[in-house]
Amino acid sequence: MLKDILAAKGIKQVYVAQKLGVSVVTVSNWAKGKTAPNEKNLKRLSELLQVPVKDIVH
């Protein structure tokens, strides 16, 4: 889950938001499971965090 990955890697949501060009609220909603990133942002998240897509969405 995104929240756990960010915590384990010590990465702040604001950093992810800046890198992907989305708002911090958007990243927060992804981390809380309120919304999910689209396919493009999911792939970019995977690359940024260096984890498989399945680890982010599962």
RANOR-V934742 format. One line per field, one symbol per residue. ss: DSSP state (H for helix, E for strand, C for the rest). phi: phi as a letter, one per 30 degrees, with the letter a starting at -180 (. if undefined). burial: b if it has 24 or more other C-alpha atoms within 12 Angstrom, else e. A space follows every 10 residues. Layout:
ss: ???
phi: ???
burial: ???
This chain:
ss: CHHHHHHHHC CCHHHHHHHH CCCHHHHHHH HHCCCCCCHH HHHHHHHHHC CCHHHHHC
phi: .eedddddci cdddddeddc ibdddddddd ddidbbdded dddddedddh bdeedddd
burial: ebbebbeeee eebeebbeeb eeeeebbbeb beeeeebeee bbeebbebbe eebeebbe
